[in-house]
Amino acid sequence: MDLIRTRDPNNHLHCRKTQILAYVGAHTPWSDLLMYGALGSTAAVHRHCHLRGEDRWAFETPYVNDEDLRLLGFEVFSAGKVTLAQFEAGLPVFLEAGQPVFFWAPRNHFPYWVDFMDRVGTVPEEYGLLHSFLVCGTGEDGLLLVDNNSPDHEHFPVTVGWDLLREGYAREPDRWFDGCVALRKVAEPDRDGFEAAYRAFLQGYRDGFELYDVVGDNLLVERATISATYRAPGVNALTLMAGSRALFCRFLAHTAHGERVRAAYARVAQLAAVLSDRVTTFQRGLPGLPADRIRCGLAQLRLREQRAARLLLDEAAGLPRLLPPPVGERLPVAAGDRSR
């Protein structure tokens, strides 16, 4: 459990994916291979944050999904929705096999979550939202969970009693023990599978990055109309961008891409993180950079994204292998080829 650490420093993934990424990262050094699609679509982020008014934790990122987990070597067992009796009966079986169990439940049924929401100013209508809970152990006193609603969003252990589960289930049985999933590592990563998936992603990757203009254009109206900073579309959109770019940089470290591409995306990730902080500060109404200075930064970020994307696609087209074997391993030699 000590190895279950956050792999999402920007806190942009929704809770289930945050937990899964933290867990698999504790069991394999190759978890960053999951991030080949972290560039995603800025148009999808725009639709989610600005057109639908949803927050970042509800965004279904195209990375950390079941198919890619299988490529990473993890078996995903999904039980869907179960009853309390089924949960109590099945949980020990998975835990004894070394498999953590994930389930959804209303977060306001858990006192430590209510305390956290009180501290951070969660709006009342969001107290009862569903949260993914990661179970790593059980005993007479209850369940041993690992969660990350700490000030630094780092994972920590917490024990909840069986009575809490039973009382919560009695209150809202339809909202408890939904989406039950267990994970198990069964193989090493399928690097050929990730190679093919990354190639397919790049073939379909086209983006104009107009999102950054939209964020700049809406700075003033969002500050004037939205009281809870974390609900501002611009704040959510830039957090998603900063988080995804940071994770894509970690993926690049495992690829055959050269220093120009890696440096270009490092600059993108750095500026995205800076602007995410500045937009958040601006929306809070705190003294800081004026809106025009932030818009200039967003325009610069759009240019950096466009240049980095061109470099990435041009270089990938000329590389025979995008995911070389780890250091110490050799590429397979084709028939008749003795040059390697």
C-alpha positions as CSV (number, residue, x, y, z in Angstrom):
1,M,0.0,0.0,0.0
2,D,2.9,2.4,0.6
3,L,3.6,2.2,-3.2
4,I,0.1,3.5,-4.1
5,R,1.0,7.1,-4.8
6,T,-0.6,9.7,-7.0
7,R,0.4,9.7,-10.7
8,D,-1.8,12.7,-11.4
9,P,-0.2,15.7,-9.7
10,N,-2.6,18.1,-11.5
11,N,-5.6,16.2,-10.1
12,H,-7.4,16.3,-13.4
13,L,-8.6,12.6,-13.8
14,H,-11.8,11.4,-12.3
15,C,-11.6,9.4,-9.1
16,R,-11.8,5.9,-10.5
17,K,-9.0,6.5,-13.1
18,T,-6.9,8.3,-10.5
19,Q,-7.1,5.2,-8.2
20,I,-6.5,2.7,-11.0
21,L,-3.5,4.7,-12.2
22,A,-2.1,4.9,-8.7
23,Y,-2.6,1.2,-8.2
24,V,-1.1,0.0,-11.5
25,G,1.8,2.4,-11.0
26,A,2.6,0.6,-7.7
27,H,2.9,-2.7,-9.6
28,T,4.7,-1.9,-12.8
29,P,7.3,0.6,-13.9
30,W,5.5,0.8,-17.3
31,S,2.3,2.5,-16.2
32,D,3.2,5.6,-18.3
33,L,2.6,3.6,-21.4
34,L,-1.1,4.2,-20.7
35,M,-0.6,7.9,-21.6
36,Y,0.0,7.6,-25.4
37,G,-3.5,9.2,-26.0
38,A,-3.1,11.9,-23.3
39,L,-3.0,14.7,-25.9
40,G,-6.7,14.0,-26.5
41,S,-9.0,16.4,-28.3
42,T,-9.3,20.0,-27.1
43,A,-12.6,20.2,-28.8
44,A,-13.9,17.5,-26.6
45,V,-12.7,19.4,-23.5
46,H,-14.4,22.5,-24.8
47,R,-17.7,20.7,-25.3
48,H,-17.5,19.2,-21.8
49,C,-16.4,22.2,-19.9
50,H,-17.9,25.2,-21.7
51,L,-20.9,23.8,-23.6
52,R,-22.1,21.3,-21.0
53,G,-20.8,23.1,-17.9
54,E,-19.3,19.9,-16.5
55,D,-16.3,19.8,-14.2
56,R,-13.0,18.1,-15.0
57,W,-13.6,15.1,-12.7
58,A,-16.6,14.1,-14.9
59,F,-14.5,14.2,-18.1
60,E,-14.0,10.7,-19.7
61,T,-10.4,10.9,-20.8
62,P,-9.3,8.7,-23.7
63,Y,-6.5,7.3,-21.6
64,V,-6.5,4.8,-18.6
65,N,-9.2,2.6,-20.1
66,D,-9.8,-1.2,-19.9
67,E,-8.4,-2.0,-23.3
68,D,-5.1,-0.3,-22.5
69,L,-5.0,-1.8,-19.0
70,R,-5.1,-5.2,-20.7
71,L,-2.2,-4.2,-23.0
72,L,-0.3,-3.2,-19.8
73,G,-0.8,-6.7,-18.5
74,F,-3.7,-6.3,-16.1
75,E,-6.9,-8.4,-16.0
76,V,-10.0,-6.3,-15.4
77,F,-12.9,-8.1,-13.8
78,S,-16.1,-6.2,-13.8
79,A,-19.1,-7.3,-11.7
80,G,-21.2,-4.3,-12.4
81,K,-23.8,-3.5,-9.8
82,V,-24.1,-5.9,-6.8
83,T,-26.1,-6.1,-3.6
84,L,-24.7,-5.6,-0.2
85,A,-24.9,-9.4,0.4
86,Q,-23.0,-10.1,-2.8
87,F,-20.4,-7.5,-2.0
88,E,-19.8,-8.9,1.5
89,A,-19.5,-12.4,0.2
90,G,-17.3,-11.7,-2.8
91,L,-14.9,-9.1,-1.3
92,P,-12.7,-11.5,0.7
93,V,-12.3,-13.7,-2.3
94,F,-10.7,-11.0,-4.4
95,L,-8.7,-9.5,-1.5
96,E,-7.2,-12.9,-0.6
97,A,-6.1,-13.2,-4.2
98,G,-4.3,-9.9,-4.0
99,Q,-6.8,-8.0,-6.1
100,P,-8.1,-4.6,-4.9
101,V,-11.8,-3.9,-5.3
102,F,-13.4,-0.7,-6.6
103,F,-17.0,0.4,-6.1
104,W,-19.1,3.5,-6.4
105,A,-21.1,5.0,-3.5
106,P,-22.4,8.4,-2.4
107,R,-19.5,10.3,-0.9
108,N,-21.7,12.1,1.7
109,H,-22.3,8.8,3.4
110,F,-18.6,8.8,4.5
111,P,-17.8,11.3,7.4
112,Y,-14.2,11.8,6.2
113,W,-15.6,13.0,2.9
114,V,-18.1,15.3,4.5
115,D,-15.3,16.9,6.6
116,F,-13.2,17.4,3.4
117,M,-16.1,18.9,1.4
118,D,-16.8,21.3,4.3
119,R,-13.2,22.5,4.3
120,V,-12.8,23.0,0.6
121,G,-16.2,24.8,0.0
122,T,-18.0,22.1,-2.0
123,V,-21.4,23.5,-3.1
124,P,-24.3,21.7,-1.3
125,E,-25.8,20.1,-4.4
126,E,-22.5,18.2,-5.0
127,Y,-22.2,16.6,-1.6
128,G,-24.1,13.5,-2.6
129,L,-22.2,12.8,-5.9
130,L,-20.9,9.3,-6.4
131,H,-17.3,8.6,-5.6
132,S,-15.1,5.5,-6.4
133,F,-13.8,3.8,-3.3
134,L,-10.7,1.6,-3.5
135,V,-10.7,-1.4,-1.0
136,C,-7.4,-2.9,-0.1
137,G,-8.2,-4.8,3.0
138,T,-10.9,-6.0,5.4
139,G,-11.2,-7.0,9.0
140,E,-13.6,-7.2,11.9
141,D,-13.6,-3.4,12.3
142,G,-14.5,-2.8,8.6
143,L,-12.8,-2.0,5.3
144,L,-9.4,-0.5,4.7
145,L,-9.7,2.1,1.9
146,V,-7.1,4.1,0.1
147,D,-8.3,7.5,-0.9
148,N,-6.8,10.9,-2.0
149,N,-9.1,13.7,-0.8
150,S,-6.2,15.1,1.2
151,P,-4.9,18.7,0.8
152,D,-2.2,17.6,-1.6
153,H,-4.4,14.9,-3.2
154,E,-2.0,12.2,-2.1
155,H,-3.3,8.7,-1.3
156,F,-3.7,7.7,2.3
157,P,-5.3,4.7,4.2
158,V,-8.6,5.1,6.0
159,T,-10.8,2.5,7.8
160,V,-14.6,2.6,7.7
161,G,-16.8,0.4,9.7
162,W,-19.2,-2.3,8.3
163,D,-22.0,-0.4,9.9
164,L,-21.3,2.6,7.7
165,L,-21.7,0.5,4.6
166,R,-24.8,-1.2,5.8
167,E,-26.5,2.0,6.9
168,G,-25.6,3.8,3.7
169,Y,-26.8,0.9,1.6
170,A,-30.1,0.9,3.5
171,R,-30.6,4.6,2.8
172,E,-29.8,4.5,-0.9
173,P,-29.4,0.9,-2.2
174,D,-29.7,2.0,-5.8
175,R,-26.6,4.2,-5.5
176,W,-24.3,1.8,-3.7
177,F,-21.9,-0.9,-5.0
178,D,-22.3,0.1,-8.6
179,G,-19.5,-0.3,-11.1
180,C,-17.7,-2.9,-9.0
181,V,-14.3,-3.8,-10.5
182,A,-11.2,-5.8,-9.5
183,L,-7.7,-5.7,-11.0
184,R,-5.0,-8.3,-11.3
185,K,-1.6,-8.2,-12.9
186,V,-1.3,-11.3,-15.2
187,A,1.4,-10.4,-17.7
188,E,4.1,-8.0,-18.8
189,P,3.2,-5.1,-21.1
190,D,2.3,-5.8,-24.7
191,R,4.7,-3.3,-26.3
192,D,3.7,-4.3,-29.9
193,G,0.1,-3.6,-28.8
194,F,1.0,-0.2,-27.5
195,E,3.0,0.5,-30.6
196,A,0.0,-0.2,-32.8
197,A,-2.3,1.8,-30.5
198,Y,0.0,4.8,-30.5
199,R,0.4,4.7,-34.3
200,A,-3.4,4.6,-34.7
201,F,-3.8,7.5,-32.3
202,L,-1.3,9.6,-34.2
203,Q,-3.0,8.8,-37.6
204,G,-6.2,10.4,-36.3
205,Y,-4.6,13.3,-34.3
206,R,-5.7,16.7,-35.7
207,D,-6.3,19.7,-33.5
208,G,-6.5,23.4,-33.9
209,F,-6.3,24.2,-30.2
210,E,-9.0,26.8,-30.4
211,L,-9.8,26.0,-26.8
212,Y,-7.2,28.4,-25.5
213,D,-8.9,31.3,-27.3
214,V,-12.2,30.3,-25.8
215,V,-10.7,30.3,-22.3
216,G,-9.3,33.7,-22.8
217,D,-12.5,35.1,-24.3
218,N,-14.5,34.0,-21.2
219,L,-12.2,35.0,-18.4
220,L,-14.1,38.1,-17.3
221,V,-17.7,36.8,-17.7
222,E,-16.8,33.6,-15.7
223,R,-15.3,35.6,-12.9
224,A,-18.4,37.8,-12.7
225,T,-20.9,34.9,-12.8
226,I,-19.4,31.8,-11.1
227,S,-18.9,31.9,-7.4
228,A,-17.3,28.5,-6.9
229,T,-13.9,28.8,-8.6
230,Y,-13.5,25.0,-9.2
231,R,-16.7,25.1,-11.3
232,A,-15.5,27.8,-13.8
233,P,-15.2,26.2,-17.3
234,G,-11.9,27.9,-17.9
235,V,-10.4,26.5,-14.7
236,N,-11.6,23.0,-15.5
237,A,-10.4,23.1,-19.1
238,L,-6.9,24.3,-18.3
239,T,-6.5,21.8,-15.5
240,L,-7.4,19.1,-17.9
241,M,-4.9,20.4,-20.4
242,A,-2.1,20.8,-17.9
243,G,-2.7,17.4,-16.5
244,S,-2.9,15.6,-19.8
245,R,0.3,17.3,-21.2
246,A,2.2,16.4,-18.0
247,L,1.2,12.7,-18.5
248,F,2.0,12.7,-22.2
249,C,5.5,14.0,-21.4
250,R,6.0,11.0,-19.1
251,F,4.9,8.7,-22.0
252,L,7.4,10.3,-24.4
253,A,10.2,9.3,-22.0
254,H,9.6,5.7,-23.0
255,T,9.5,6.3,-26.8
256,A,12.1,6.7,-29.6
257,H,11.1,10.4,-30.0
258,G,14.1,12.7,-30.0
259,E,15.0,15.6,-27.8
260,R,13.3,18.2,-29.9
261,V,9.9,16.6,-29.5
262,R,10.4,15.9,-25.8
263,A,11.6,19.4,-25.1
264,A,8.7,20.9,-27.1
265,Y,6.1,19.1,-25.0
266,A,8.0,19.8,-21.8
267,R,7.6,23.5,-22.7
268,V,3.9,23.0,-23.5
269,A,3.3,21.2,-20.2
270,Q,5.2,23.8,-18.2
271,L,3.3,26.8,-19.7
272,A,0.0,24.9,-19.4
273,A,0.6,24.4,-15.6
274,V,1.6,28.0,-15.1
275,L,-1.5,29.3,-16.9
276,S,-3.8,26.9,-15.1
277,D,-2.6,28.4,-11.8
278,R,-3.0,31.9,-13.1
279,V,-6.5,31.4,-14.5
280,T,-7.5,29.8,-11.1
281,T,-6.1,32.8,-9.2
282,F,-7.9,35.2,-11.6
283,Q,-11.2,33.4,-11.1
284,R,-10.8,33.6,-7.4
285,G,-10.6,37.4,-7.7
286,L,-7.2,37.5,-6.1
287,P,-4.5,40.1,-7.2
288,G,-2.6,38.8,-10.1
289,L,-2.0,39.2,-13.8
290,P,-4.7,41.1,-15.7
291,A,-6.8,39.3,-18.2
292,D,-4.9,40.6,-21.2
293,R,-1.7,39.2,-19.9
294,I,-3.3,35.8,-19.4
295,R,-4.7,35.9,-22.9
296,C,-1.3,36.6,-24.3
297,G,0.0,33.5,-22.4
298,L,-2.9,31.4,-23.8
299,A,-2.1,32.6,-27.3
300,Q,1.6,31.6,-26.8
301,L,0.4,28.2,-25.5
302,R,-1.7,27.6,-28.6
303,L,1.4,28.3,-30.8
304,R,3.5,25.9,-28.7
305,E,0.9,23.2,-29.0
306,Q,0.7,23.7,-32.8
307,R,4.5,23.6,-33.2
308,A,4.9,20.6,-30.9
309,A,2.2,18.6,-32.8
310,R,3.9,19.2,-36.1
311,L,7.2,18.1,-34.8
312,L,5.6,15.0,-33.2
313,L,3.8,13.9,-36.3
314,D,6.6,14.6,-38.7
315,E,9.1,12.7,-36.6
316,A,6.7,9.7,-36.0
317,A,6.3,9.3,-39.7
318,G,10.0,8.7,-40.1
319,L,10.6,6.4,-37.2
320,P,10.4,2.6,-37.9
321,R,9.7,1.9,-34.2
322,L,8.1,4.3,-31.8
323,L,8.3,2.1,-28.7
324,P,11.8,0.5,-28.6
325,P,12.4,-2.4,-26.2
326,P,13.6,-1.5,-22.8
327,V,17.4,-1.0,-22.2
328,G,19.1,-4.4,-22.3
329,E,16.6,-5.9,-24.7
330,R,17.0,-6.1,-28.5
331,L,14.5,-5.6,-31.3
332,P,13.7,-8.9,-33.1
333,V,15.9,-9.5,-36.2
334,A,13.9,-9.8,-39.4
335,A,14.7,-12.8,-41.6
336,G,17.9,-12.1,-43.6
337,D,18.7,-9.0,-41.6
338,R,21.9,-9.3,-39.6
339,S,22.6,-5.6,-39.2
340,R,21.4,-5.6,-35.6
